[in-house]
Amino acid sequence: MPGNTFGSMFRVTTWGESHGPALGAVVDGCPPGLTLTAEDINQELAWRRARDSRVSTSRREPDQVEVLSGVLEGRTTGTPISLVIYNRDVDSSAYDDLKNVFRPGHADYTYWHKYGIRERRGGGRASGRETVARVAAGAVAKKVLDQHGITVLGYTLALGGVRAQNLDFGEIFKNPLFCPDPEAVPRMIQRLQEIKEAGDSAGGVVEVRAQGCPAGLGEPVFAKGWRGSRGPGSKMSGRPRRTGFCQIGCSPCWSSDGDWRGERCRDRQRLCSSRNARLREQRSLESRRVSFQ
């Protein structure tokens, strides 16, 4: 299965599954001489860790990284940096009933259809657990960006139809939703609890700001900002007068504060006797709409 490596000059490869023994990343292209310790990475992993079961997963992972290579006496050596995070809170028995079930809105069917096998325990590589490796690698990338005075900040802008109005970036790390509007947080949490009690899920909008970027990053047309990337971002970024990103599927989360529930967005599937599964209603797969604002 290709597609586990991202980047050109600074390359990140992630590995591991949600319910496997560990996940990790290999970072290649990090310059030598940067100060880097396991604690630096653990601080970033701590922000990712579930903080409130009302609004996040009930899985409790300590997420302590081990640096296996590329660092000597607290400084990067310029060689590949290998990172590993061991899974500690795994209960695969919760997925036994899903052995022969494709979950709507998940990668179960596509994995099985393409590879003839799928990891039903937590979704394998398609699980949100995989992002722990990205955060670890991102901690290394952050060290590189610091050398150039570039900062990147992400936060929850809207959730379940509730939108942050007054943005105070000093409030982001003071609540479990990483929302810059403290007055919107209680309403977001209440909204999530209502949707959870109804057995449904909610959409949202995350905004990311990069500050201090020098002029001239990327290349014209197809490589604006994502040099060598083959994802939709590199192609959509080449469109003149573009100020918004692309929307894939019919969910209107981009323009309506994520006020659509999973019940409306998910794919309703019907299995046939053949290996191919027919999708009775293909809501999020029926079209690929691109919206520019």
BADRENDO-219547 format. One record per residue (C-alpha): residue in one letter; residue number from 1; x, y negated, z negated. Coordinates in steps of 0.5 Angstrom, whole numbers, plus 500, padded with zeros to 3 digits. Layout:
BEGIN
@type:A	seq:NUM	x:X	y:Y	z:Z
...
//
This chain:
BEGIN
@type:M	seq:1	x:500	y:500	z:500
@type:P	seq:2	x:504	y:494	z:502
@type:G	seq:3	x:502	y:487	z:500
@type:N	seq:4	x:505	y:487	z:493
@type:T	seq:5	x:510	y:481	z:495
@type:F	seq:6	x:509	y:474	z:495
@type:G	seq:7	x:514	y:468	z:497
@type:S	seq:8	x:520	y:467	z:502
@type:M	seq:9	x:526	y:464	z:498
@type:F	seq:10	x:523	y:465	z:492
@type:R	seq:11	x:520	y:472	z:492
@type:V	seq:12	x:515	y:476	z:487
@type:T	seq:13	x:513	y:483	z:487
@type:T	seq:14	x:508	y:486	z:482
@type:W	seq:15	x:507	y:493	z:480
@type:G	seq:16	x:503	y:497	z:476
@type:E	seq:17	x:496	y:499	z:474
@type:S	seq:18	x:490	y:497	z:469
@type:H	seq:19	x:490	y:503	z:465
@type:G	seq:20	x:498	y:505	z:467
@type:P	seq:21	x:503	y:505	z:462
@type:A	seq:22	x:506	y:499	z:464
@type:L	seq:23	x:505	y:493	z:469
@type:G	seq:24	x:511	y:488	z:471
@type:A	seq:25	x:514	y:484	z:476
@type:V	seq:26	x:521	y:483	z:480
@type:V	seq:27	x:523	y:476	z:482
@type:D	seq:28	x:528	y:475	z:487
@type:G	seq:29	x:531	y:469	z:489
@type:C	seq:30	x:531	y:465	z:482
@type:P	seq:31	x:538	y:461	z:482
@type:P	seq:32	x:543	y:462	z:477
@type:G	seq:33	x:544	y:458	z:470
@type:L	seq:34	x:537	y:457	z:468
@type:T	seq:35	x:535	y:458	z:461
@type:L	seq:36	x:531	y:464	z:460
@type:T	seq:37	x:529	y:468	z:455
@type:A	seq:38	x:523	y:473	z:453
@type:E	seq:39	x:520	y:468	z:449
@type:D	seq:40	x:519	y:463	z:454
@type:I	seq:41	x:515	y:468	z:458
@type:N	seq:42	x:511	y:471	z:452
@type:Q	seq:43	x:509	y:464	z:451
@type:E	seq:44	x:506	y:463	z:457
@type:L	seq:45	x:503	y:470	z:456
@type:A	seq:46	x:500	y:468	z:450
@type:W	seq:47	x:496	y:463	z:454
@type:R	seq:48	x:493	y:469	z:458
@type:R	seq:49	x:491	y:473	z:452
@type:A	seq:50	x:484	y:474	z:451
@type:R	seq:51	x:482	y:469	z:445
@type:D	seq:52	x:475	y:469	z:444
@type:S	seq:53	x:471	y:476	z:446
@type:R	seq:54	x:465	y:471	z:447
@type:V	seq:55	x:468	y:469	z:454
@type:S	seq:56	x:473	y:474	z:455
@type:T	seq:57	x:475	y:481	z:455
@type:S	seq:58	x:474	y:485	z:449
@type:R	seq:59	x:481	y:489	z:451
@type:R	seq:60	x:486	y:487	z:446
@type:E	seq:61	x:493	y:487	z:449
@type:P	seq:62	x:500	y:484	z:445
@type:D	seq:63	x:503	y:483	z:452
@type:Q	seq:64	x:510	y:482	z:450
@type:V	seq:65	x:515	y:482	z:456
@type:E	seq:66	x:522	y:486	z:456
@type:V	seq:67	x:527	y:483	z:461
@type:L	seq:68	x:531	y:489	z:464
@type:S	seq:69	x:535	y:485	z:469
@type:G	seq:70	x:537	y:478	z:472
@type:V	seq:71	x:539	y:475	z:465
@type:L	seq:72	x:545	y:475	z:461
@type:E	seq:73	x:546	y:471	z:454
@type:G	seq:74	x:540	y:467	z:456
@type:R	seq:75	x:541	y:465	z:463
@type:T	seq:76	x:539	y:467	z:469
@type:T	seq:77	x:545	y:471	z:473
@type:G	seq:78	x:542	y:470	z:480
@type:T	seq:79	x:540	y:477	z:481
@type:P	seq:80	x:533	y:480	z:481
@type:I	seq:81	x:530	y:479	z:475
@type:S	seq:82	x:526	y:485	z:473
@type:L	seq:83	x:520	y:484	z:468
@type:V	seq:84	x:516	y:490	z:464
@type:I	seq:85	x:509	y:489	z:460
@type:Y	seq:86	x:507	y:495	z:457
@type:N	seq:87	x:499	y:497	z:456
@type:R	seq:88	x:497	y:498	z:449
@type:D	seq:89	x:490	y:498	z:449
@type:V	seq:90	x:487	y:503	z:454
@type:D	seq:91	x:481	y:507	z:454
@type:S	seq:92	x:480	y:510	z:460
@type:S	seq:93	x:474	y:514	z:458
@type:A	seq:94	x:470	y:508	z:459
@type:Y	seq:95	x:470	y:509	z:466
@type:D	seq:96	x:469	y:517	z:466
@type:D	seq:97	x:461	y:515	z:469
@type:L	seq:98	x:464	y:511	z:474
@type:K	seq:99	x:468	y:517	z:478
@type:N	seq:100	x:463	y:517	z:483
@type:V	seq:101	x:460	y:510	z:483
@type:F	seq:102	x:462	y:504	z:487
@type:R	seq:103	x:461	y:498	z:483
@type:P	seq:104	x:458	y:492	z:487
@type:G	seq:105	x:463	y:486	z:487
@type:H	seq:106	x:469	y:490	z:486
@type:A	seq:107	x:475	y:493	z:491
@type:D	seq:108	x:472	y:501	z:489
@type:Y	seq:109	x:469	y:502	z:496
@type:T	seq:110	x:475	y:499	z:500
@type:Y	seq:111	x:480	y:502	z:497
@type:W	seq:112	x:477	y:509	z:498
@type:H	seq:113	x:475	y:508	z:505
@type:K	seq:114	x:482	y:505	z:507
@type:Y	seq:115	x:487	y:510	z:503
@type:G	seq:116	x:482	y:516	z:501
@type:I	seq:117	x:483	y:515	z:494
@type:R	seq:118	x:482	y:510	z:489
@type:E	seq:119	x:484	y:508	z:481
@type:R	seq:120	x:477	y:508	z:478
@type:R	seq:121	x:480	y:507	z:471
@type:G	seq:122	x:479	y:499	z:470
@type:G	seq:123	x:480	y:498	z:478
@type:G	seq:124	x:488	y:500	z:478
@type:R	seq:125	x:491	y:494	z:482
@type:A	seq:126	x:485	y:491	z:483
@type:S	seq:127	x:484	y:489	z:476
@type:G	seq:128	x:485	y:482	z:473
@type:R	seq:129	x:490	y:486	z:468
@type:E	seq:130	x:495	y:485	z:474
@type:T	seq:131	x:495	y:478	z:473
@type:V	seq:132	x:499	y:479	z:467
@type:A	seq:133	x:505	y:481	z:472
@type:R	seq:134	x:504	y:474	z:476
@type:V	seq:135	x:504	y:470	z:469
@type:A	seq:136	x:510	y:473	z:467
@type:A	seq:137	x:513	y:471	z:474
@type:G	seq:138	x:510	y:465	z:474
@type:A	seq:139	x:514	y:463	z:467
@type:V	seq:140	x:520	y:464	z:471
@type:A	seq:141	x:518	y:460	z:477
@type:K	seq:142	x:516	y:454	z:472
@type:K	seq:143	x:523	y:454	z:470
@type:V	seq:144	x:525	y:453	z:477
@type:L	seq:145	x:520	y:447	z:478
@type:D	seq:146	x:522	y:444	z:472
@type:Q	seq:147	x:529	y:443	z:475
@type:H	seq:148	x:525	y:439	z:480
@type:G	seq:149	x:521	y:435	z:476
@type:I	seq:150	x:514	y:439	z:478
@type:T	seq:151	x:509	y:441	z:474
@type:V	seq:152	x:503	y:445	z:475
@type:L	seq:153	x:496	y:445	z:471
@type:G	seq:154	x:490	y:449	z:472
@type:Y	seq:155	x:483	y:448	z:468
@type:T	seq:156	x:476	y:450	z:468
@type:L	seq:157	x:472	y:445	z:472
@type:A	seq:158	x:465	y:448	z:472
@type:L	seq:159	x:462	y:455	z:469
@type:G	seq:160	x:456	y:458	z:470
@type:G	seq:161	x:453	y:451	z:473
@type:V	seq:162	x:456	y:447	z:467
@type:R	seq:163	x:461	y:442	z:470
@type:A	seq:164	x:466	y:438	z:466
@type:Q	seq:165	x:465	y:431	z:466
@type:N	seq:166	x:470	y:427	z:462
@type:L	seq:167	x:477	y:430	z:464
@type:D	seq:168	x:482	y:430	z:458
@type:F	seq:169	x:488	y:434	z:460
@type:G	seq:170	x:490	y:434	z:452
@type:E	seq:171	x:484	y:438	z:451
@type:I	seq:172	x:485	y:444	z:455
@type:F	seq:173	x:489	y:448	z:451
@type:K	seq:174	x:485	y:447	z:445
@type:N	seq:175	x:479	y:451	z:447
@type:P	seq:176	x:478	y:458	z:450
@type:L	seq:177	x:476	y:456	z:456
@type:F	seq:178	x:481	y:451	z:458
@type:C	seq:179	x:477	y:446	z:459
@type:P	seq:180	x:479	y:439	z:459
@type:D	seq:181	x:472	y:436	z:457
@type:P	seq:182	x:471	y:438	z:450
@type:E	seq:183	x:463	y:436	z:450
@type:A	seq:184	x:462	y:441	z:456
@type:V	seq:185	x:465	y:447	z:452
@type:P	seq:186	x:460	y:449	z:447
@type:R	seq:187	x:455	y:448	z:453
@type:M	seq:188	x:459	y:453	z:457
@type:I	seq:189	x:460	y:458	z:452
@type:Q	seq:190	x:452	y:458	z:451
@type:R	seq:191	x:451	y:459	z:458
@type:L	seq:192	x:456	y:465	z:458
@type:Q	seq:193	x:452	y:468	z:452
@type:E	seq:194	x:445	y:467	z:456
@type:I	seq:195	x:448	y:470	z:462
@type:K	seq:196	x:451	y:476	z:458
@type:E	seq:197	x:445	y:478	z:454
@type:A	seq:198	x:442	y:478	z:461
@type:G	seq:199	x:447	y:483	z:463
@type:D	seq:200	x:449	y:479	z:469
@type:S	seq:201	x:455	y:475	z:471
@type:A	seq:202	x:457	y:468	z:472
@type:G	seq:203	x:461	y:464	z:477
@type:G	seq:204	x:466	y:458	z:476
@type:V	seq:205	x:470	y:453	z:479
@type:V	seq:206	x:478	y:452	z:477
@type:E	seq:207	x:482	y:446	z:479
@type:V	seq:208	x:489	y:446	z:480
@type:R	seq:209	x:494	y:440	z:480
@type:A	seq:210	x:501	y:440	z:482
@type:Q	seq:211	x:505	y:433	z:480
@type:G	seq:212	x:512	y:431	z:482
@type:C	seq:213	x:512	y:435	z:489
@type:P	seq:214	x:517	y:432	z:494
@type:A	seq:215	x:515	y:430	z:501
@type:G	seq:216	x:516	y:435	z:506
@type:L	seq:217	x:514	y:441	z:503
@type:G	seq:218	x:512	y:447	z:508
@type:E	seq:219	x:512	y:446	z:515
@type:P	seq:220	x:507	y:443	z:520
@type:V	seq:221	x:501	y:447	z:523
@type:F	seq:222	x:501	y:454	z:520
@type:A	seq:223	x:506	y:454	z:514
@type:K	seq:224	x:503	y:447	z:510
@type:G	seq:225	x:505	y:449	z:503
@type:W	seq:226	x:505	y:456	z:504
@type:R	seq:227	x:512	y:458	z:508
@type:G	seq:228	x:511	y:465	z:511
@type:S	seq:229	x:504	y:466	z:508
@type:R	seq:230	x:499	y:470	z:512
@type:G	seq:231	x:493	y:469	z:507
@type:P	seq:232	x:487	y:464	z:509
@type:G	seq:233	x:491	y:458	z:506
@type:S	seq:234	x:496	y:458	z:511
@type:K	seq:235	x:491	y:458	z:517
@type:M	seq:236	x:486	y:453	z:514
@type:S	seq:237	x:491	y:448	z:512
@type:G	seq:238	x:493	y:447	z:519
@type:R	seq:239	x:486	y:444	z:520
@type:P	seq:240	x:487	y:436	z:521
@type:R	seq:241	x:483	y:432	z:516
@type:R	seq:242	x:482	y:438	z:511
@type:T	seq:243	x:481	y:436	z:504
@type:G	seq:244	x:477	y:442	z:502
@type:F	seq:245	x:479	y:449	z:502
@type:C	seq:246	x:476	y:455	z:505
@type:Q	seq:247	x:469	y:459	z:502
@type:I	seq:248	x:469	y:466	z:504
@type:G	seq:249	x:462	y:469	z:503
@type:C	seq:250	x:455	y:466	z:502
@type:S	seq:251	x:456	y:464	z:495
@type:P	seq:252	x:456	y:457	z:494
@type:C	seq:253	x:460	y:456	z:488
@type:W	seq:254	x:465	y:451	z:491
@type:S	seq:255	x:459	y:446	z:492
@type:S	seq:256	x:454	y:448	z:486
@type:D	seq:257	x:459	y:449	z:480
@type:G	seq:258	x:459	y:456	z:480
@type:D	seq:259	x:451	y:456	z:479
@type:W	seq:260	x:450	y:463	z:482
@type:R	seq:261	x:450	y:470	z:478
@type:G	seq:262	x:453	y:476	z:480
@type:E	seq:263	x:446	y:479	z:481
@type:R	seq:264	x:445	y:474	z:487
@type:C	seq:265	x:452	y:475	z:490
@type:R	seq:266	x:454	y:482	z:489
@type:D	seq:267	x:454	y:487	z:495
@type:R	seq:268	x:448	y:492	z:494
@type:Q	seq:269	x:451	y:499	z:497
@type:R	seq:270	x:448	y:505	z:500
@type:L	seq:271	x:452	y:512	z:501
@type:C	seq:272	x:451	y:516	z:506
@type:S	seq:273	x:453	y:523	z:508
@type:S	seq:274	x:459	y:521	z:512
@type:R	seq:275	x:465	y:518	z:509
@type:N	seq:276	x:463	y:511	z:511
@type:A	seq:277	x:458	y:507	z:506
@type:R	seq:278	x:453	y:503	z:509
@type:L	seq:279	x:452	y:496	z:506
@type:R	seq:280	x:444	y:495	z:505
@type:E	seq:281	x:445	y:488	z:504
@type:Q	seq:282	x:452	y:485	z:505
@type:R	seq:283	x:451	y:478	z:501
@type:S	seq:284	x:458	y:477	z:500
@type:L	seq:285	x:461	y:481	z:506
@type:E	seq:286	x:456	y:479	z:511
@type:S	seq:287	x:460	y:473	z:514
@type:R	seq:288	x:466	y:469	z:513
@type:R	seq:289	x:464	y:462	z:512
@type:V	seq:290	x:469	y:456	z:512
@type:S	seq:291	x:467	y:450	z:509
@type:F	seq:292	x:471	y:443	z:509
@type:Q	seq:293	x:469	y:437	z:505
//
